[in-house]
Amino acid sequence: MTQVLDSPDGGPHPSGSADPVVVFHGVSISFAAPVLESVSFSVAAGETRVLLGPAGVGKSVLLKLANGLLRPDRGSIRLFGSEITKMREDELFPLRSRTGMVFQESALFDSLTVRDNVAYQLLQEFVPDDEIDRRVREALTFVGLEETFNFYPGDLSGGMRRRVAIARALIHRPELLLYDSPTGGLDPVTSTTIIELIMKQRDVYRTPSILVTHRLQDAFMLCSHRFDQNVGKMSKLHEGEFDPGTTFLMLEEGRLIFDGSLHELVHSDNPFVKEFLE
Amino acid sequence: MATYLIDRTAKNLVFTLQDCSLFAWQAATNLFRPPVYWPEFLVQSDVIGVGSVPIVLLSGFFTGGVLALQSASTLAQFGATAVTGRFVAFSMIRELGPVLTGIMVSGRNASSMASELGSMVVTEQIDAMRALGVDPMRRLITPRLFACTLMLLFLTIIADACGILGGACVTIFINRQDGTQYFHQAYQYLGYPDIVQGLVKPLFYGFIIASIGCFHGMRTTGGTEGVGRSTIQAVVWASVLIIFVDFMLTQLLLTIFS
């Protein structure tokens, strides 16, 4: 039987303790062909939802719908309690600035230094330089890249760019994090480093998130490990223990075919889920 | 089949025109609502304005020279080589200065805007900007639009001056005519309507260059190949539109000032 793990500070896990941060209801979107069809799910406060599925099923599209970068053809999306599908672009900016997004290919601004990339939101808000420097160093320390402060994105490796993108997403203390294949195309060691950062954000700051991935090992690692603040790295949970706030969604050809815990995922009778897990 | 193709092409053209007009309108009206990114406006003014000075200097100078060469031989048949200065000044200020500067700047800057913005689109930097709560229209497009419009005015004045100077060099050193007479003719017969015509046009061309360049950049799809396609389309459409608008504007301004 799956055991439920208490939160790292010993208190109750915030999952399900407040209104959902994101709610999708019957969301459909098409480009040349239908991409998502009638997708419904929600992300509770403190919850990490891992979105699984093979390439091209609409995972990244779903993520972009969550913060209004794309608009659905049908259905409703609520972000922080506000219906965003009918909002004008300028009304969406304040909501988006409360979210952090890590893009598949990092999407760092090539012409800006790492400092200016990470501080991009703060620069727009005319935060004093001293405070910007302090917060950027803090964010870069969080991802273990403080030495890259004055580097340009072109000077960084793929894994380092991804970590800088995470630092950029975190600097504004977001209330929701959206990770689009953060470990895609990275070697196993770097992937583990990235997953550890995501876990750290989950367990230390309790930020709700949606993580898009097609790498099962990353998803399982998130469930079976926790970030230990005392030793400053992740540690494996006991056998049979899983993080209760980390749950799964699975897409197949634009339809949501699974929504549940790791336990339910591995015991699912759905042939596509079974095939995907195998 | 042919009817269907014509129908589809016409509809696409109309929709593109509509999208481009709405895009330009939104970019233009953003200047009157905060936030306005003035530092970015100064950066773009430097990139577009100062960066284009060498090509505008050279093209203006040699165009004026060619005008003087061509006109002198024709005017000589009527014994009117004395009016070379007037001819060169009129042609440069009313027509060639604005149009040539527009086309030169379009080749340099519409392409750079389309490729820069296109690269940002395909690498999701535009989406990242939106996700960070910053409006790319305000941050990237509006400063380029106004910097290009304003800078093209100054670049045209530089091109006009260089063209008249180039004509003077040819008149004095090649055609062996009197320089004082050249400048006297160039200055004496120039009226305010000519100056106004020459200074109104670049405002339109600058707007066209930036809006077309940015529009094609922001619509880029299909990776790096798409960036190349957007760049070509931006330069082609901006150049063609400059010549078309020049025809319309000339007709309008001649009617107003006649």
HADDOCK unambig.tbl for C-alpha pairs under 7 A between the chains (distance, minus, plus):
assign (segid A and resid 69 and name CA) (segid B and resid 127 and name CA) 6.95 0.50 0.50
assign (segid A and resid 93 and name CA) (segid B and resid 133 and name CA) 4.37 0.50 0.50
assign (segid A and resid 93 and name CA) (segid B and resid 134 and name CA) 6.68 0.50 0.50
assign (segid A and resid 94 and name CA) (segid B and resid 133 and name CA) 6.28 0.50 0.50
assign (segid A and resid 96 and name CA) (segid B and resid 131 and name CA) 5.59 0.50 0.50
assign (segid A and resid 96 and name CA) (segid B and resid 132 and name CA) 6.40 0.50 0.50
assign (segid A and resid 96 and name CA) (segid B and resid 133 and name CA) 5.37 0.50 0.50
assign (segid A and resid 97 and name CA) (segid B and resid 131 and name CA) 6.88 0.50 0.50
assign (segid A and resid 97 and name CA) (segid B and resid 132 and name CA) 5.34 0.50 0.50
assign (segid A and resid 97 and name CA) (segid B and resid 133 and name CA) 4.65 0.50 0.50
assign (segid A and resid 101 and name CA) (segid B and resid 131 and name CA) 6.65 0.50 0.50
assign (segid A and resid 107 and name CA) (segid B and resid 123 and name CA) 5.87 0.50 0.50
assign (segid A and resid 107 and name CA) (segid B and resid 124 and name CA) 5.40 0.50 0.50
assign (segid A and resid 107 and name CA) (segid B and resid 125 and name CA) 4.86 0.50 0.50
assign (segid A and resid 107 and name CA) (segid B and resid 128 and name CA) 6.29 0.50 0.50
assign (segid A and resid 108 and name CA) (segid B and resid 125 and name CA) 6.50 0.50 0.50
assign (segid A and resid 109 and name CA) (segid B and resid 125 and name CA) 6.32 0.50 0.50
assign (segid A and resid 121 and name CA) (segid B and resid 132 and name CA) 6.17 0.50 0.50
